[in-house]
Amino acid sequence: MSNLDLGLIGNSRTSALVDKQGAIVWWCFPYFDGDPLCCSLLRGAQEDPSGLIDLVFPDARLVSQQYERNSAILVTCFEDGAGNGIEITDFAPRFYLHGRTFSPSMLVRIVRRTGGRPRIALRVRPMVGYGSERAQARCGAHHISYTGSAHAMRLTTDASITSITDEKPFFLQEAVTLLMGSDETVNGAPGDVGRNFHEMTRAYWHRWVRNLAIPFEWQDVVIRSAITLKLNAFDDTGAVIAAVTTSIPEAPGSGRNWDYRFCWLRDAYFVVSALNGLGATGTMEKYLDYILNIIADTRDAPLQPVYGLRREAVLDERIETGLAGYRGMGPVRVGNSAYFQIQNDVFGEAVLASTHAFFDSRLERPADRQMFHDLERLGEQAIINYNVPDAGIWELRGTKRIHTFSSLMCWAACDRLAHIATRLDLPDRAIYWSTHAQVIHDEICTRAWNAQLGSFVSTFEGDRLDASLLLMAEFQFLPARDPRFVSTVRLIEKNLQRGDFLLRYDEEDDFGMPETAFLVCTLWWILALSHMGEKERARELFENVLARRNHLGLLSEDLMHDSGELWGNFPQTYSMVGLIQCASRLSIPWDDAY
């Protein structure tokens, strides 16, 4: 049965998921949003093991699966009862070459003998058309080209071509290398290329991690989370995807199956903010280019909540019937209809993501007045739309209301623009934006406060709560010790807490009542408690979340609060951001560590 005990490999251009059996079960090619050549994760209980790249090692057991230290290189080891052993090293090349980053749409698999005389079979069974048919194989002397989709994939190897096409077992003498990427000639012997790529990729990640400003505690958590976020940032355009998968249900049989292989402006803000806080400014600089180009694309049209990797505005949603779904729980969706929703919080997230650029002197291209004027267009949209009904942060498909979080983020847009104007010595603009920020602030405090409940509520003049209200202190809308914020946190705990986790909300939506805890909401709760001075309680809850990560330190979007099982698209950037935020906030200072 499929589960989310998976490892992520990638290089900010392509990525794949590897299970505990050493099978590549998900790989969209050539980029994050491409046709999944490896799609067995979503094929359901099919007897034919297609849509994967794996090997057969009879009677073997898993010895270990772990990342090479501080890297995105995954190593899986097996042994059988006779002392025969193998080691599978999987990664996507990423390193500096000729003055720039070399990160092709390629996966490298090196299978090495670690003991005895193992006899294995290699299985390479890519599919095309979202699982509708097997790819066609065309053999050369040292490679196999797999065709049938818009982008042919070439496997170059020093293994016997016949042993791969016929899937016949052979004795592994020392090692075999599989280079899987574009249908182009590989320069050099596969074994030499694989070893060189391995060494240079490891060196790249070690150098990248050394430059992170990490907290004293939970260093491994922060490093793994930061690498995961980096892998989900598309080098070519600066877009940041929400997850590498589509259609893993938020809860069993719920139908809440969505395609997350796109760039939500909200999610991307949290990612670039977290990485910037660790000193990894490169992702933010590329994302700024992405968002500024989107602003230019839209001209005076409203911002969408989500765009494609290449700034595509239209992400029409369709169902692919060639895949049965995760554990057979379809549908499998491609595209996301959220692109045409109105979500008024996006103005705030776009401004917030850009604010660092006006204050961070490390940047190669610090933001200037021209960028400020570009962002002012978003501020004007925030002024117009802060009290207009929308779908909200949780993307309700059937109703529109005036959501408090959307209004809060419109306030944040105006508030940060005022700070930026002050930084740029533009006093008239600073007054203009701070005045509008105060108007929005006052209206939120009036219309989103429910005196009978003694709490802020999720919609203006409403009576329900949602977990996004926990971010009021995080965005500096209210001081954390403000009695209104404290009482809101307490009522959210009372209404949304399930075990040691939180729901997003507790009212019926388009698909019924939510069943699973939304992991980032629990992490927002932890941040709120930390702000309020309840650090010991926050640390306890944080350790509880850490215990729910999979064996490689990764989290999905959702969690069954009773069983602890992970659900939802994977790995979820929201969740990994929350781990970084909580670890950084709760760790003891370096100066107090000795």
C-alpha positions in Angstrom: 0.0 0.0 0.0 1.3 3.5 -0.9 2.3 5.8 1.9 4.3 9.0 2.2 7.5 7.4 3.6 9.2 9.0 0.6 12.4 10.8 0.0 12.7 13.9 -2.2 15.5 14.3 -4.7 15.9 17.3 -7.0 17.9 20.3 -8.2 15.4 23.2 -8.5 14.5 22.2 -12.0 13.3 18.6 -11.7 12.4 16.5 -8.7 11.4 12.9 -7.9 10.2 10.8 -4.9 11.8 7.6 -3.9 10.1 5.0 -1.6 11.6 2.6 0.9 11.9 -0.1 -1.7 14.3 2.1 -3.7 11.7 2.8 -6.4 11.3 6.1 -8.0 7.5 6.4 -7.8 7.0 10.0 -8.9 9.0 12.0 -11.4 7.5 14.8 -13.6 9.6 15.4 -16.6 11.3 17.6 -17.6 10.1 20.1 -15.0 7.9 20.1 -11.9 4.7 20.5 -13.9 5.5 18.0 -16.6 4.0 14.6 -17.5 4.9 12.1 -14.7 7.1 9.5 -16.3 7.1 7.8 -12.9 3.6 7.8 -11.6 3.1 4.6 -9.7 2.4 6.7 -6.6 -1.0 7.5 -8.2 -1.7 4.3 -10.0 -3.6 2.7 -7.1 -3.4 -1.1 -6.5 -2.3 -2.1 -10.0 -0.8 -5.6 -10.5 1.4 -4.3 -13.3 4.3 -2.4 -11.6 4.6 0.3 -14.3 5.3 4.0 -13.9 8.4 3.5 -11.9 12.1 3.0 -12.0 13.3 0.4 -9.5 15.3 -2.8 -9.1 14.6 -6.4 -8.0 16.9 -7.8 -5.3 15.2 -11.0 -4.0 14.8 -11.7 -0.3 16.5 -8.4 0.6 15.6 -6.2 3.5 16.0 -2.5 3.9 19.0 -1.7 6.1 18.8 2.1 5.9 17.6 5.0 3.9 19.0 8.4 4.6 20.4 11.6 3.0 24.1 12.1 2.7 24.8 14.7 5.4 23.6 18.2 4.5 22.7 17.3 1.0 19.8 16.3 -1.3 21.5 13.0 -2.1 19.5 10.0 -1.0 21.2 6.6 -0.2 19.1 3.4 0.3 20.9 0.2 1.4 19.6 -3.4 1.2 21.0 -6.8 2.3 19.7 -10.3 1.9 20.1 -13.3 4.3 23.3 -14.5 2.5 25.4 -11.5 3.1 24.8 -9.9 -0.3 24.3 -6.1 -0.2 23.7 -3.2 -2.4 23.6 0.6 -2.0 21.4 2.9 -4.2 22.5 6.5 -4.5 19.9 8.8 -6.1 20.2 12.5 -6.8 19.7 15.3 -9.4 22.9 17.1 -10.4 23.4 20.6 -9.2 26.8 22.4 -9.0 28.7 25.3 -10.4 30.1 25.0 -13.8 31.7 27.7 -16.0 30.5 30.4 -13.7 26.9 29.4 -13.4 24.7 26.8 -11.8 24.5 23.5 -13.8 21.2 21.8 -13.0 19.9 19.8 -15.9 16.6 17.9 -15.9 18.3 14.7 -15.0 18.3 12.1 -12.3 21.4 10.0 -11.5 21.1 6.5 -10.0 24.2 4.6 -8.9 23.8 1.0 -7.7 26.9 -0.2 -5.9 27.7 -3.6 -4.5 28.5 -3.4 -0.7 28.9 -7.1 0.1 28.8 -10.6 -1.3 27.7 -11.3 -4.8 24.2 -9.7 -5.2 22.1 -10.6 -8.2 19.7 -7.9 -9.2 17.4 -6.9 -12.1 16.8 -3.3 -13.2 13.3 -2.2 -14.1 12.8 1.0 -16.0 9.1 1.4 -16.9 8.2 5.0 -17.6 4.6 5.9 -18.6 3.3 8.8 -20.6 0.0 10.7 -20.9 -0.5 10.7 -17.1 -0.4 7.0 -16.8 -2.4 6.2 -19.9 0.3 4.1 -21.6 3.8 2.8 -21.4 6.5 4.9 -23.0 8.0 3.4 -26.2 11.6 2.3 -25.9 14.2 2.8 -28.7 17.6 1.2 -28.0 21.1 2.4 -28.9 24.4 0.9 -28.1 24.6 2.4 -24.6 21.3 4.1 -24.1 17.5 3.7 -24.3 15.3 6.5 -25.4 11.7 6.5 -24.0 9.2 8.4 -26.2 5.5 9.0 -26.4 5.3 12.4 -24.6 6.3 15.9 -25.6 9.7 15.4 -24.1 11.6 12.1 -24.8 13.7 10.8 -21.9 17.1 9.1 -22.5 18.6 6.5 -20.2 22.4 6.3 -20.6 24.0 3.5 -18.7 27.0 1.2 -18.4 24.7 -1.7 -17.5 23.7 -4.1 -20.2 21.0 -2.6 -22.4 19.5 -6.0 -22.9 19.3 -6.7 -19.2 17.2 -3.5 -18.8 14.9 -4.1 -21.7 14.4 -7.7 -20.8 14.5 -7.1 -17.0 16.8 -10.1 -16.6 18.8 -10.6 -13.4 22.5 -10.2 -13.4 25.4 -10.3 -10.9 26.4 -6.8 -9.8 30.2 -6.8 -9.9 31.0 -3.3 -8.6 28.5 -0.7 -9.7 26.2 0.4 -12.5 25.2 4.0 -13.3 21.9 5.2 -14.8 21.8 8.7 -16.2 18.2 9.7 -17.0 17.5 13.0 -18.6 16.9 14.8 -22.0 17.3 12.7 -25.1 20.8 13.9 -25.8 24.2 12.3 -26.0 26.1 12.2 -22.7 29.7 13.1 -23.0 31.8 10.6 -21.1 31.5 7.1 -19.7 28.4 6.8 -17.5 30.3 5.6 -14.5 32.7 8.5 -14.6 30.0 11.1 -15.2 27.9 9.7 -12.4 30.9 9.8 -9.9 31.9 13.4 -10.9 28.3 14.6 -10.7 27.9 13.0 -7.3 31.1 14.6 -5.9 30.3 18.0 -7.3 26.6 17.9 -6.2 27.6 16.9 -2.7 30.1 19.8 -2.6 27.5 22.2 -3.8 25.0 21.3 -1.1 27.7 21.4 1.6 28.7 24.9 0.5 25.1 26.0 0.4 24.3 24.7 3.9 27.5 26.2 5.4 26.2 29.6 4.5 22.9 29.2 6.4 22.4 31.1 9.6 20.7 28.3 11.6 19.6 28.2 15.2 21.5 26.4 17.9 18.7 23.8 18.5 17.0 21.5 15.9 19.8 22.2 13.3 19.1 19.0 11.4 15.4 20.0 11.2 16.2 23.4 9.8 18.8 22.1 7.3 16.5 19.4 5.9 13.6 21.9 5.7 15.7 24.5 4.0 17.1 22.1 1.4 13.5 20.9 0.7 12.3 24.5 0.1 15.3 25.2 -2.1 14.4 22.1 -4.2 10.9 23.5 -4.7 12.1 26.8 -6.2 12.2 26.8 -10.0 15.6 28.1 -11.0 14.5 29.2 -14.5 11.9 31.8 -13.5 12.0 32.1 -9.7 8.6 30.4 -9.1 8.1 28.4 -5.9 5.8 25.4 -6.1 3.6 24.4 -3.2 4.5 20.7 -3.5 5.9 18.3 -6.1 2.7 16.1 -6.3 -0.8 16.4 -7.4 -4.0 14.8 -6.1 -2.8 13.1 -2.8 -6.1 13.5 -0.8 -6.2 15.7 2.2 -8.1 12.9 3.9 -9.1 9.4 2.9 -11.8 9.3 0.2 -12.5 13.0 0.7 -12.2 14.1 -2.9 -10.0 17.0 -1.7 -7.5 16.2 -4.4 -5.6 19.2 -5.8 -2.7 19.8 -8.1 0.0 21.7 -6.1 2.7 21.9 -8.7 2.2 25.7 -9.2 3.2 28.9 -7.6 0.8 30.3 -5.0 1.9 33.8 -4.2 0.9 33.2 -0.5 3.0 30.0 -0.2 5.9 31.5 -2.0 6.0 34.5 0.3 6.4 32.2 3.3 9.1 30.2 1.6 11.3 33.2 0.5 10.8 34.8 3.9 12.0 31.6 5.7 15.0 31.2 3.5 15.9 34.8 3.7 15.8 34.6 7.4 18.4 31.8 7.2 20.6 34.0 4.9 19.7 32.2 1.7 18.9 35.3 -0.3 19.2 33.9 -3.8 15.8 32.3 -3.8 14.2 35.7 -2.8 16.1 37.6 -5.5 14.8 35.2 -8.2 11.3 35.2 -6.8 11.3 39.0 -6.9 12.0 38.9 -10.6 9.1 36.5 -10.9 6.6 38.6 -9.0 7.6 41.9 -10.6 7.2 40.4 -14.0 3.7 39.1 -13.0 2.8 42.7 -11.8 3.9 43.9 -15.3 2.0 41.1 -17.0 -1.3 42.0 -15.2 -1.0 45.7 -15.7 -4.2 47.0 -13.9 -5.9 43.5 -13.7 -6.2 42.0 -10.2 -3.5 39.5 -9.1 -4.4 35.9 -9.2 -3.6 33.7 -6.2 -1.7 31.2 -8.3 0.4 31.1 -11.5 2.3 28.5 -13.5 6.0 28.0 -13.4 6.5 30.3 -16.4 3.9 32.9 -15.2 1.1 31.1 -17.0 -2.2 32.8 -15.9 -4.5 30.0 -17.1 -4.3 26.7 -15.3 -7.4 25.0 -16.5 -8.3 22.0 -14.3 -8.9 18.6 -15.8 -9.2 15.0 -14.6 -6.8 12.4 -15.9 -8.5 9.0 -16.0 -5.3 7.0 -16.7 -4.4 7.2 -13.0 -6.6 5.7 -10.3 -5.2 7.9 -7.6 -3.3 7.6 -4.4 -4.5 4.2 -2.9 -7.1 4.3 -5.7 -8.7 7.5 -4.2 -9.2 9.6 -7.3 -9.7 11.8 -9.0 -6.3 12.8 -10.3 -6.4 16.5 -11.2 -4.1 18.4 -13.5 -4.3 22.2 -13.3 -6.0 24.2 -10.6 -9.2 26.2 -10.9 -8.1 28.4 -8.0 -6.4 30.6 -10.6 -9.6 32.4 -11.3 -10.7 32.8 -7.7 -10.6 36.2 -6.0 -8.3 35.9 -3.0 -7.6 39.4 -1.7 -4.8 38.4 0.6 -2.4 38.1 -2.4 -1.7 41.9 -2.5 -0.2 41.7 1.0 1.9 38.6 0.3 3.3 40.1 -2.9 4.3 43.3 -1.0 5.6 41.3 2.0 7.8 39.1 -0.2 9.4 42.2 -1.7 9.9 44.2 1.5 13.1 42.5 2.4 14.7 43.8 -0.8 14.5 47.4 0.5 16.2 46.7 3.8 18.8 43.9 3.1 22.2 45.3 2.1 23.5 41.9 1.1 21.5 41.8 -2.1 23.3 42.2 -5.4 20.5 44.3 -6.7 18.8 46.2 -3.8 15.3 47.4 -4.5 14.8 51.0 -5.6 12.1 53.6 -6.1 11.0 52.1 -9.3 10.2 48.8 -7.6 8.4 50.7 -4.9 6.2 52.4 -7.4 5.5 49.0 -9.0 4.4 47.7 -5.6 2.2 50.7 -5.0 -0.1 49.4 -7.7 -0.7 46.4 -5.4 -1.3 48.7 -2.5 -4.0 50.5 -4.4 -5.6 47.2 -5.1 -5.5 46.4 -1.4 -7.2 49.7 -0.6 -10.0 48.9 -3.0 -10.5 45.2 -2.1 -9.8 44.9 1.7 -13.5 44.7 2.5 -14.7 42.9 -0.6 -15.9 39.3 -0.4 -13.5 36.7 -1.7 -12.7 32.9 -1.5 -10.3 33.5 1.3 -7.0 31.8 2.3 -8.6 28.3 2.3 -9.9 28.8 -1.3 -13.6 28.0 -0.7 -15.1 27.2 -4.1 -18.7 27.7 -3.3 -19.0 30.9 -1.2 -17.6 34.4 -1.0 -17.3 36.4 2.2 -15.3 39.2 3.6 -12.5 37.2 5.2 -10.5 38.6 8.1 -7.2 37.2 6.9 -7.6 38.8 3.5 -8.3 42.1 5.1 -5.3 41.6 7.4 -3.0 41.1 4.5 -4.4 44.2 2.7 -3.5 46.1 5.8 0.0 44.5 5.8 0.5 45.7 2.2 -0.3 49.3 3.2 1.7 49.1 6.4 4.8 47.7 4.7 4.6 50.3 1.9 4.6 53.0 4.5 7.8 51.5 6.0 9.4 51.2 2.6 8.5 54.8 1.8 10.2 56.0 5.0 13.3 53.9 4.0 13.4 55.6 0.6 12.9 59.1 2.1 9.5 59.6 0.6 7.6 61.2 3.5 4.4 62.1 1.5 4.0 58.5 0.4 4.7 57.2 3.9 1.9 59.3 5.3 -0.4 58.2 2.5 0.2 54.5 3.1 0.2 54.7 6.9 -3.1 56.6 6.8 -4.7 53.8 4.7 -3.2 51.2 6.9 -4.9 52.8 9.9 -8.3 52.9 8.2 -8.1 49.2 7.4 -6.8 48.4 10.9 -9.7 50.2 12.5 -12.3 48.5 10.4 -10.8 45.0 11.1 -10.9 45.7 14.8 -14.5 46.8 14.5 -16.0 44.3 12.1 -14.0 41.2 12.7 -14.2 41.4 16.5 -17.1 39.4 18.0 -17.7 40.9 21.4 -20.1 38.0 22.4 -17.4 35.4 21.7 -14.6 37.6 22.9 -12.5 36.8 19.9 -11.7 37.9 16.4 -13.6 35.7 13.8 -12.8 34.5 10.4 -15.2 36.8 8.5 -16.6 40.3 9.1 -19.7 40.2 11.3 -19.2 36.4 11.6 -19.2 33.9 14.5 -16.7 31.2 13.3 -13.0 30.9 13.7 -10.2 29.7 11.5 -6.5 29.2 12.2 -5.2 32.0 10.0 -6.2 34.4 12.8 -3.2 33.0 14.7 -1.0 35.1 12.4 -2.2 38.5 13.7 0.8 38.8 16.0 3.2 37.3 13.5 2.4 40.1 11.0 2.5 42.7 13.8 -1.2 43.6 13.5 -1.5 43.3 17.2 1.0 42.9 20.1 1.1 39.3 21.1 0.1 40.2 24.7 -2.9 42.1 23.5 -5.9 40.6 25.4 -7.9 40.4 22.2 -5.2 38.3 20.5 -4.8 36.1 23.6 -8.5 35.4 23.9 -8.6 34.6 20.1 -5.9 32.1 20.5 -7.7 30.5 23.5 -11.0 30.2 21.6 -9.2 28.7 18.6 -7.7 26.1 20.9 -11.1 25.3 22.2 -12.8 25.0 18.8 -10.1 23.7 16.5 -7.8 21.6 18.6 -7.9 17.9 17.9 -5.4 16.1 20.1 -2.2 18.2 19.8 -3.1 19.5 16.4 -5.4 22.1 14.8 -7.9 22.0 12.1 -8.1 24.9 9.6 -11.7 25.6 10.5 -14.6 23.6 11.9 -17.5 24.4 9.5 -18.7 22.6 6.4 -17.3 23.6 3.1 -17.8 22.4 -0.5 -16.7 18.9 0.5 -18.2 18.6 4.0 -16.4 18.9 7.4 -12.6 18.8 7.4 -11.2 15.6 8.8 -7.5 16.1 9.0 -5.3 18.6 10.8 -3.6 21.1 8.6 0.0 20.9 9.8 1.0 24.5 9.2 -1.9 25.7 11.4 -0.5 23.8 14.3 2.9 25.4 13.6 1.2 28.8 13.5 -0.3 28.0 16.9 3.1 27.2 18.2 4.4 30.5 17.0 1.5 32.3 18.6 2.2 30.6 21.9 5.8 31.6 21.7 4.9 35.2 21.0 2.7 35.1 24.1 5.5 33.9 26.3 4.4 30.2 26.6 7.6 28.8 25.3 7.7 25.6 27.3 4.2 24.6 26.0 5.2 25.6 22.5 8.4 23.5 22.7 6.4 20.5 23.8 3.9 20.9 20.9 6.8 21.4 18.5 8.5 18.2 19.5 5.2 16.5 18.9 5.0 17.8 15.4 8.6 16.7 14.7 7.7 13.2 15.8 5.2 13.1 13.0 7.7 13.7 10.2 8.5 10.7 8.0 11.8 8.8 8.5 13.6 11.4 6.3 12.4 14.5 8.1 9.7 15.5 5.6 6.1 16.5 6.1 3.0 16.6 3.9 0.1 19.1 4.1 -2.2 17.2 6.5 -2.2 14.7 9.3 -4.7 12.3 10.8 -4.6 13.6 14.4 -5.5 10.2 15.9 -3.2 7.9 13.9 -0.5 10.4 13.0 -0.6 9.3 9.3 0.5 11.9 6.8 -2.0 12.9 4.0 -2.1 15.6 1.4 0.4 16.7 -1.2 4.0 16.1 -0.4 6.4 17.5 0.7 4.4 20.6 1.5 6.4 23.9 1.5 4.0 25.4 4.0 4.8 22.7 6.5 8.5 22.8 6.0 8.5 26.6 6.4 6.7 26.2 9.7 9.4 23.9 11.0 12.0 26.5 10.2 10.0 29.3 11.8 9.3 27.4 15.0 12.9 26.1 15.4 14.3 29.5 14.9 11.8 31.1 17.3 12.1 28.5 20.1 15.8 27.7 20.1 17.9 29.0 22.8 20.4 31.7 21.6 23.9 30.6 20.6 25.3 32.8 23.3 23.3 30.9 26.0 24.3 27.5 24.7 27.6 27.1 26.5 
